[in-house]
Amino acid sequence: MVAFDSWLVAREPALQRLALLLTNDEHAAQDLVQITLAKLYLAWDRLDDRDRLDAYARRILLNEHRTAWRRPWRRREVVTDEPPEVGQPAIEYDGSREAVWRFVASLPPRQRAVIVLRYYEDLSEAEIADALSISLGTVKSQASRALAALRTRLPEEMS
């Protein structure tokens, strides 16, 4: 499994980033990546097209994330004794990125997945439709609704 090891070292950070953007929870993202890697490892010997490994891994991750939307225990709130640590920004900025990310994190799961894949992963609408197993029209409508909400809500967040 030397090939899997080298692929893992190169691609795990990208999977972690995608999972974190989709879940907005570090621990849930780590769990999602672990499940993805376990499933990929089990299928490794059967994978013929090594050029499509990233797409295959992303598909597993998205399917697992989508399955998690349907789990009733996912809807429970997580209560902690202390708020999570917030790091200091490396450079000063006006806070607009944080406001945008707070909004993206508050979107419904499907809209958030479409926005993350489109603007953070830079996938085309067709690639997003394929990755999420939804129609191209659904991708466009979900993106349109999310962006419309962003346009109406962001000015009030920035003031």
N, CA and C of each residue as an Amber inpcrd file, in Angstrom:
protein
   477
   0.8190000  -1.2030000   0.0000000   0.0000000   0.0000000   0.0000000
   0.8620000   1.2670000   0.0000000   2.0320000   1.1720000  -0.5600000
   2.9070000   2.3380000  -0.6380000   2.2290000   3.4530000  -1.4180000
   1.5190000   3.1240000  -2.4900000   0.8490000   4.1390000  -3.2930000
  -0.2220000   4.8530000  -2.4750000  -0.9570000   4.1130000  -1.6450000
  -1.9680000   4.7480000  -0.8090000  -1.3100000   5.6920000   0.1870000
  -0.2130000   5.2570000   0.7940000   0.4820000   6.0980000   1.7610000
   0.9330000   7.4170000   1.1410000   1.5220000   7.3540000  -0.0300000
   2.0000000   8.5840000  -0.6620000   0.8300000   9.4680000  -1.0930000
  -0.2480000   8.8570000  -1.5780000  -1.4330000   9.6480000  -1.9420000
  -2.0110000  10.3190000  -0.6930000  -2.0690000   9.5800000   0.4020000
  -2.6140000  10.0940000   1.6490000  -1.8310000  11.3100000   2.1450000
  -0.5180000  11.2160000   2.1250000   0.3180000  12.3210000   2.5980000
   0.0750000  13.5790000   1.7580000  -0.0830000  13.3820000   0.4610000
  -0.2500000  14.5190000  -0.4390000  -1.6550000  15.1200000  -0.3770000
  -2.6890000  14.3090000  -0.1910000  -4.0640000  14.7810000  -0.3630000
  -4.8780000  14.9480000   0.9170000  -4.4150000  14.4090000   2.0340000
  -5.2250000  14.5150000   3.2530000  -5.4940000  15.9670000   3.6650000
  -4.5240000  16.8850000   3.5790000  -4.8420000  18.2730000   3.9600000
  -5.9900000  18.8780000   3.1410000  -6.0500000  18.5610000   1.8610000
  -7.1400000  19.0890000   1.0310000  -8.4770000  18.4890000   1.4540000
  -8.4880000  17.1970000   1.7880000  -9.7200000  16.5720000   2.2640000
 -10.1460000  17.1670000   3.6130000  -9.1720000  17.4150000   4.4890000
  -9.4800000  18.0340000   5.7850000 -10.1020000  19.4100000   5.5860000
  -9.5280000  20.1950000   4.6650000 -10.0450000  21.5430000   4.4170000
 -11.4730000  21.4720000   3.8820000 -11.7060000  20.6000000   2.9230000
 -13.0470000  20.4680000   2.3580000 -14.0400000  20.0260000   3.4270000
 -13.6690000  19.0630000   4.2300000 -14.5630000  18.5730000   5.2850000
 -14.8630000  19.6730000   6.3020000 -13.8560000  20.4550000   6.6610000
 -14.0660000  21.5440000   7.6120000 -14.9840000  22.6060000   7.0290000
 -14.8110000  22.9190000   5.7650000 -15.6810000  23.9040000   5.1320000
 -17.1230000  23.4020000   5.0530000 -17.3030000  22.1180000   4.8310000
 -18.6470000  21.5620000   4.7370000 -19.3320000  21.4490000   6.0930000
 -18.5820000  21.0520000   7.1130000 -19.2020000  20.7790000   8.4140000
 -19.1690000  21.9630000   9.3650000 -18.1780000  22.8290000   9.2120000
 -17.9700000  23.9580000  10.1200000 -17.7240000  23.4800000  11.5560000
 -17.1740000  22.2910000  11.7010000 -16.8690000  21.7130000  13.0050000
 -15.6160000  20.8620000  12.8350000 -14.5590000  21.2170000  13.5470000
 -13.2810000  20.5350000  13.3820000 -13.3650000  19.0410000  13.6670000
 -14.0670000  18.6750000  14.7230000 -14.1550000  17.2670000  15.0930000
 -15.0040000  16.4730000  14.0940000 -16.1050000  17.0580000  13.6730000
 -16.9360000  16.3870000  12.6650000 -16.1630000  16.2470000  11.3550000
 -15.3600000  17.2510000  11.0280000 -14.5510000  17.1910000   9.8060000
 -13.5200000  16.0690000   9.8970000 -12.8780000  15.9330000  11.0470000
 -11.8990000  14.8580000  11.2170000 -12.5570000  13.4930000  11.1020000
 -13.7410000  13.3570000  11.7100000 -14.4750000  12.0940000  11.6010000
 -14.8370000  11.7920000  10.1500000 -15.2860000  12.8100000   9.4450000
 -15.6760000  12.6470000   8.0480000 -14.4910000  12.2090000   7.1870000
 -13.3320000  12.8020000   7.4200000 -12.1360000  12.4250000   6.6590000
 -11.7010000  11.0070000   7.0120000 -11.7830000  10.6340000   8.2720000
 -11.3940000   9.2830000   8.6670000 -12.2820000   8.2300000   8.0040000
 -13.5800000   8.4880000   7.9790000 -14.4970000   7.5590000   7.3080000
 -14.1740000   7.4790000   5.8260000 -13.9240000   8.6310000   5.2200000
 -13.5860000   8.6880000   3.7990000 -12.3250000   7.8860000   3.5080000
 -11.2910000   8.0910000   4.3020000 -10.0240000   7.3980000   4.0700000
 -10.1660000   5.8930000   4.3020000 -10.9660000   5.5080000   5.2830000
 -11.1710000   4.0750000   5.5200000 -11.8690000   3.4300000   4.3230000
 -12.8840000   4.0820000   3.7980000 -13.5860000   3.5300000   2.6390000
 -12.6900000   3.5070000   1.4020000 -11.8960000   4.5540000   1.2380000
 -10.9810000   4.6040000   0.1010000  -9.9310000   3.5000000   0.2130000
  -9.4120000   3.2830000   1.3990000  -8.4010000   2.2420000   1.6160000
  -8.9610000   0.8600000   1.2750000 -10.2020000   0.6110000   1.6890000
 -10.8120000  -0.6870000   1.4090000 -11.0350000  -0.9050000  -0.0890000
 -11.2350000   0.1730000  -0.8310000 -11.4900000   0.0590000  -2.2760000
 -10.2290000   0.2490000  -3.1090000  -9.1020000   0.5480000  -2.4820000
  -7.8740000   0.9310000  -3.1910000  -7.4610000  -0.0710000  -4.2700000
  -7.4750000  -1.3510000  -3.9620000  -7.0330000  -2.3600000  -4.9300000
  -7.9780000  -2.4830000  -6.1260000  -9.2300000  -2.0690000  -5.9570000
 -10.2040000  -2.1670000  -7.0460000 -10.2220000  -0.9260000  -7.9360000
  -9.5200000   0.1190000  -7.5330000  -9.5420000   1.3640000  -8.3080000
  -8.5960000   1.2530000  -9.4910000  -9.1480000   1.3600000 -10.6870000
  -8.3480000   1.2400000 -11.8930000  -7.8280000   2.5790000 -12.3780000
  -8.6470000   3.6090000 -12.2930000  -8.2930000   4.9130000 -12.8320000
  -7.6280000   5.7630000 -11.7470000  -6.3190000   5.6740000 -11.6360000
  -5.5860000   6.4060000 -10.6020000  -5.6160000   7.9170000 -10.8220000
  -5.9850000   8.3540000 -12.0360000  -6.0590000   9.7870000 -12.3170000
  -7.2910000  10.4190000 -11.6790000  -8.2740000   9.6080000 -11.3090000
  -9.5140000  10.1320000 -10.7410000  -9.6310000   9.8790000  -9.2390000
  -8.5070000   9.6220000  -8.5850000  -8.5440000   9.3300000  -7.1500000
  -9.0980000  10.4920000  -6.3350000  -8.6860000  11.7160000  -6.6800000
  -9.1650000  12.8760000  -5.9250000 -10.6830000  13.0080000  -6.0480000
 -11.1910000  12.8260000  -7.2610000 -12.6380000  12.9100000  -7.4770000
 -13.3600000  11.7920000  -6.7260000 -12.7860000  10.5990000  -6.7260000
 -13.3780000   9.4680000  -6.0250000 -13.4090000   9.7350000  -4.5110000
 -12.3090000  10.2280000  -3.9760000 -12.2530000  10.5310000  -2.5400000
 -13.2310000  11.6470000  -2.1880000 -13.3000000  12.6820000  -3.0360000
 -14.2370000  13.7770000  -2.7830000 -15.6700000  13.2570000  -2.8180000
 -15.9740000  12.3390000  -3.7400000 -17.3210000  11.7700000  -3.8330000
 -17.6620000  11.0030000  -2.5600000 -16.7220000  10.2020000  -2.0560000
 -16.9610000   9.4670000  -0.8020000 -17.2390000  10.4540000   0.3250000
 -16.4050000  11.4920000   0.4240000 -16.5490000  12.4780000   1.4920000
 -17.9080000  13.1730000   1.3950000 -18.2990000  13.5850000   0.2010000
 -19.5840000  14.2660000   0.0290000 -20.7540000  13.3340000   0.3310000
 -20.6610000  12.0820000  -0.0850000 -21.7280000  11.1330000   0.2200000
 -21.8650000  10.9040000   1.7180000 -20.7410000  10.7790000   2.3960000
 -20.7840000  10.6000000   3.8510000 -21.3530000  11.8420000   4.5380000
 -20.9780000  13.0060000   4.0540000 -21.5010000  14.2510000   4.6250000
 -23.0040000  14.3500000   4.3920000 -23.4420000  14.0100000   3.1990000
 -24.8690000  14.0520000   2.8730000 -25.6440000  13.0560000   3.7260000
 -25.0840000  11.8860000   3.9620000 -25.7290000  10.8930000   4.8190000
 -25.8730000  11.4460000   6.2380000 -24.8940000  12.1950000   6.6830000
 -24.9370000  12.7710000   8.0300000 -26.0630000  13.7950000   8.1630000
 -26.4530000  14.4520000   7.0680000 -27.5650000  15.4120000   7.1410000
 -28.8310000  14.7410000   7.6330000 -28.9860000  13.4700000   7.2830000
 -30.2380000  12.7580000   7.5660000 -30.2650000  12.1370000   8.9570000
 -29.1520000  12.1210000   9.6270000 -29.0980000  11.4900000  10.9490000
 -29.7510000  12.4010000  11.9900000 -30.7030000  11.8880000  12.7510000
 -31.4000000  12.7480000  13.7110000 -30.4910000  13.2770000  14.8160000
 -29.5150000  12.5030000  15.2400000 -28.6430000  12.9700000  16.3240000
 -27.7950000  14.1490000  15.8810000 -27.6430000  14.3780000  14.5910000
 -26.8400000  15.4800000  14.0830000 -27.4830000  16.8270000  14.4240000
 -28.7750000  16.8420000  14.6080000 -29.4990000  18.0900000  14.8210000
 -29.4100000  18.5980000  16.2640000 -28.8330000  17.8130000  17.1220000
 -28.7090000  18.2380000  18.5200000 -27.6200000  19.2880000  18.6550000
 -27.7970000  20.1610000  19.6160000 -26.7840000  21.1680000  19.8850000
 -25.6450000  20.5490000  20.6800000 -24.4710000  21.0700000  20.4880000
 -23.3080000  20.6180000  21.2260000 -22.9890000  21.6790000  22.2680000
 -23.0190000  21.2740000  23.5290000 -22.7680000  22.2030000  24.6160000
 -21.3840000  21.9290000  25.1820000 -20.6100000  22.9980000  25.3760000
 -19.2780000  22.8650000  25.9580000 -19.1490000  23.8140000  27.1380000
 -18.1820000  23.5320000  27.9980000 -17.9610000  24.3940000  29.1570000
 -17.3240000  25.7220000  28.7710000 -16.4750000  25.6650000  27.7580000
 -15.7570000  26.8690000  27.3600000 -15.9060000  27.0900000  25.8640000
 -15.9170000  28.3500000  25.4670000 -15.9990000  28.6120000  24.0230000
 -14.7090000  28.1680000  23.3240000 -14.7970000  27.8420000  22.0550000
 -13.5840000  27.4250000  21.3450000 -12.5870000  28.5720000  21.2500000
 -11.3220000  28.1800000  21.1820000 -10.2810000  29.1940000  21.0580000
 -10.3470000  29.8330000  19.6810000 -10.1250000  31.1250000  19.6610000
 -10.1060000  31.8480000  18.3950000  -8.7080000  32.4210000  18.2200000
  -8.0540000  32.0410000  17.1320000  -6.7040000  32.5230000  16.8760000
  -6.7060000  33.9570000  16.3870000  -5.5830000  34.6110000  16.5360000
  -5.4310000  35.9760000  16.0490000  -5.1160000  35.9600000  14.5630000
  -5.7020000  36.8570000  13.7900000  -5.3880000  36.8880000  12.3580000
  -3.9360000  37.2930000  12.1270000  -3.3310000  36.6940000  11.1000000
  -1.9420000  36.9900000  10.7790000  -1.7940000  38.4100000  10.2690000
  -2.8130000  38.9080000   9.5570000  -2.7900000  40.2780000   9.0690000
  -4.0910000  40.9450000   9.4650000  -4.0790000  42.2380000   9.4850000
  -5.2970000  42.9500000   9.8440000  -6.1930000  43.0650000   8.6220000
  -7.4620000  42.8760000   8.8470000  -8.4340000  43.0440000   7.7790000
  -9.7260000  43.5670000   8.3910000 -10.6740000  43.9270000   7.5480000
 -11.8900000  44.5940000   8.0110000 -12.9570000  43.6650000   8.5740000
 -12.7140000  42.3760000   8.6040000 -13.6680000  41.4310000   9.1580000
 -14.6550000  40.8960000   8.1440000 -14.5330000  41.3020000   6.9020000
 -15.5130000  40.8750000   5.8970000 -15.4460000  39.3780000   5.6330000
 -14.2410000  38.8020000   5.6340000 -14.1370000  37.3540000   5.3950000
 -14.8430000  36.5720000   6.4860000 -14.6520000  36.9990000   7.7100000
 -15.2870000  36.3140000   8.8300000 -16.8070000  36.4340000   8.7470000
 -17.2920000  37.6080000   8.3730000 -18.7350000  37.8060000   8.2310000
 -19.2850000  36.9180000   7.1260000 -18.5710000  36.8390000   6.0160000
 -19.0150000  35.9880000   4.9150000 -18.9990000  34.5280000   5.3590000
 -17.9200000  34.1070000   6.0300000 -17.8650000  32.7120000   6.4610000
 -18.9500000  32.3940000   7.4780000 -19.2390000  33.3100000   8.4060000
 -20.3230000  33.0800000   9.3690000 -21.6390000  32.8610000   8.6300000
 -21.8440000  33.6530000   7.5910000 -23.0710000  33.4880000   6.8210000
 -23.0790000  32.1480000   6.0970000 -21.9830000  31.8040000   5.4250000
 -21.9100000  30.5290000   4.6950000 -22.1440000  29.3730000   5.6630000
 -21.5770000  29.4580000   6.8480000 -21.7440000  28.3910000   7.8390000
 -23.1980000  28.2640000   8.3010000 -23.9720000  29.3460000   8.1940000
 -25.3640000  29.3100000   8.6410000 -26.3280000  28.8280000   7.5510000
 -25.8370000  28.6410000   6.3380000 -26.6930000  28.1720000   5.2460000
 -27.1440000  26.7350000   5.4880000 -28.2640000  26.3420000   4.9000000
 -28.6710000  24.9310000   4.9620000 -27.5910000  24.0510000   4.3300000
 -27.4930000  22.8000000   4.7210000 -26.3910000  21.9370000   4.2740000
 -26.2000000  21.8660000   2.7580000 -27.2710000  21.7400000   1.9960000
 -27.1030000  21.6120000   0.5480000 -26.5880000  22.9200000  -0.0620000
 -27.1260000  24.0550000   0.3800000 -26.6460000  25.3350000  -0.1320000
 -25.1910000  25.5470000   0.2560000 -24.8430000  25.1990000   1.4900000
 -23.4580000  25.3550000   1.9340000 -22.5340000  24.4770000   1.1050000
 -22.9490000  23.2410000   0.8250000 -22.1240000  22.3410000   0.0150000
 -21.9020000  22.9200000  -1.3750000 -22.9460000  23.4610000  -1.9850000
 -22.8140000  24.0410000  -3.3280000 -21.8710000  25.2350000  -3.2990000
 -22.0250000  26.1210000  -2.3250000 -21.1710000  27.3150000  -2.2430000
 -19.7230000  26.9280000  -1.9640000 -19.5120000  25.9910000  -1.0590000
 -18.1430000  25.5620000  -0.7310000 -17.4710000  24.9370000  -1.9550000
 -18.1880000  24.0550000  -2.6390000 -17.5920000  23.4060000  -3.8070000
 -17.3590000  24.3960000  -4.9410000 -18.2350000  25.3720000  -5.0860000
 -18.0880000  26.3300000  -6.1860000 -16.9810000  27.3420000  -5.9070000
 -16.9870000  27.9590000  -4.7380000 -16.1000000  29.0860000  -4.4850000
 -14.8520000  28.7500000  -3.6790000 -14.8720000  27.6540000  -2.9260000
 -13.6880000  27.2670000  -2.1800000 -12.9050000  26.1750000  -2.9010000
 -13.6160000  25.2350000  -3.5270000 -12.9600000  24.1540000  -4.2650000
 -12.8530000  24.4600000  -5.7560000 -13.5030000  25.5280000  -6.2180000
 -13.4280000  26.0020000  -7.5980000 -13.8860000  24.9530000  -8.6090000
 -14.9700000  24.2350000  -8.2820000 -15.5450000  23.2650000  -9.2110000
 -16.5880000  23.9550000 -10.0820000 -16.7840000  23.4420000 -11.2800000
 -17.8230000  23.9750000 -12.1640000 -19.1900000  23.4790000 -11.6760000
 -20.2450000  24.0900000 -12.2160000 -21.5880000  23.6660000 -11.8200000
 -21.8300000  22.2080000 -12.1880000 -21.3390000  21.7950000 -13.3400000
 -21.5110000  20.3970000 -13.7640000 -20.7670000  19.4460000 -12.8250000
 -19.5670000  19.8250000 -12.4130000 -18.7980000  18.9870000 -11.4850000
 -19.4880000  18.9020000 -10.1310000 -20.0820000  20.0080000  -9.6970000
 -20.8090000  20.0110000  -8.4200000 -22.0280000  19.1060000  -8.5130000
 -22.7620000  19.2140000  -9.6150000 -23.9400000  18.3600000  -9.8080000
 -23.5410000  16.8940000  -9.7750000 -22.4420000  16.5780000 -10.4350000
 -21.9590000  15.2000000 -10.4450000 -21.5190000  14.7620000  -9.0460000
 -20.7950000  15.6170000  -8.3610000 -20.2700000  15.2630000  -7.0350000
 -21.3810000  15.0690000  -6.0130000 -22.4380000  15.8810000  -6.0950000
 -23.5290000  15.7950000  -5.1230000 -24.6880000  14.9220000  -5.6020000
 -24.5700000  14.3970000  -6.8230000 -25.6290000  13.5770000  -7.4220000
 -26.9610000  14.3190000  -7.4650000 -26.9000000  15.5630000  -7.9100000
 -28.1060000  16.3640000  -8.0880000 -28.0730000  16.9390000  -9.4900000
 -29.1810000  17.5020000  -9.9280000 -29.2370000  18.0370000 -11.2880000
 -28.5130000  19.3760000 -11.3630000 -28.1470000  19.7460000 -12.5730000
 -27.4850000  21.0280000 -12.8060000 -28.4020000  22.1740000 -12.3910000
 -29.6970000  22.0320000 -12.6540000 -30.6590000  23.0520000 -12.2540000
 -30.7210000  23.2300000 -10.7470000 -30.6120000  22.1280000 -10.0120000
 -30.6150000  22.2080000  -8.5490000 -29.3770000  22.9380000  -8.0480000
 -28.2400000  22.6640000  -8.6680000 -27.0070000  23.3790000  -8.2950000
 -27.2010000  24.8690000  -8.5040000 -27.7290000  25.2330000  -9.6620000
 -27.9190000  26.6530000  -9.9720000 -28.9160000  27.3050000  -9.0260000
 -30.0140000  26.6260000  -8.7260000 -31.0130000  27.2260000  -7.8440000
 -30.4960000  27.3450000  -6.4090000 -29.7680000  26.3290000  -5.9420000
 -29.2200000  26.3920000  -4.5850000 -28.1900000  27.5160000  -4.4650000
 -27.3410000  27.6440000  -5.4900000 -26.3430000  28.7210000  -5.4900000
 -27.0300000  30.0780000  -5.5600000 -28.0510000  30.1890000  -6.3970000
 -28.7710000  31.4490000  -6.5420000 -29.4220000  31.8660000  -5.2260000
 -30.0640000  30.9160000  -4.5680000 -30.7190000  31.2190000  -3.2850000
 -29.6950000  31.6260000  -2.2270000 -28.5860000  30.9060000  -2.1860000
 -27.5560000  31.2250000  -1.1930000 -26.9570000  32.6000000  -1.4560000
 -26.6630000  32.9110000  -2.7100000 -26.0770000  34.2130000  -3.0440000
 -27.0710000  35.3500000  -2.8310000 -28.3490000  35.1090000  -3.1150000
 -29.3770000  36.1300000  -2.8630000 -29.4700000  36.4180000  -1.3690000
 -29.4370000  35.3720000  -0.5690000 -29.4710000  35.5690000   0.8830000
 -28.2230000  36.2940000   1.3580000 -27.0920000  35.9630000   0.7780000
 -25.8370000  36.6400000   1.1320000 -25.9310000  38.1290000   0.8150000
 -26.4650000  38.4700000  -0.3560000 -26.5700000  39.8810000  -0.7440000
 -27.4920000  40.6620000   0.2030000 -28.5560000  40.0460000   0.6530000
 -29.4860000  40.7640000   1.5450000 -28.9710000  40.8280000   2.9660000
 -28.2320000  39.8160000   3.3830000 -27.8150000  39.7370000   4.7850000
 -26.4610000  40.3630000   5.0670000 -25.5720000  40.3390000   4.1060000
 -24.2150000  40.8150000   4.3560000 -24.1510000  42.2890000   4.7090000
 -24.8850000  43.1850000   4.0560000 -24.7830000  44.5930000   4.4570000
 -25.1480000  44.8240000   5.9230000 -26.1440000  44.1130000   6.4360000
 -26.4860000  44.2950000   7.8470000 -25.4260000  43.7070000   8.7560000
 -24.7110000  42.6570000   8.3240000 -23.6190000  42.0850000   9.1110000
 -22.4460000  43.0420000   9.1700000 -22.2020000  43.7750000   8.0900000
 -21.0320000  44.6450000   7.9970000 -21.2360000  45.9590000   8.7420000
 -22.4580000  46.3140000   9.0680000 -22.6840000  47.5920000   9.7380000
 -22.6290000  47.5020000  11.2240000
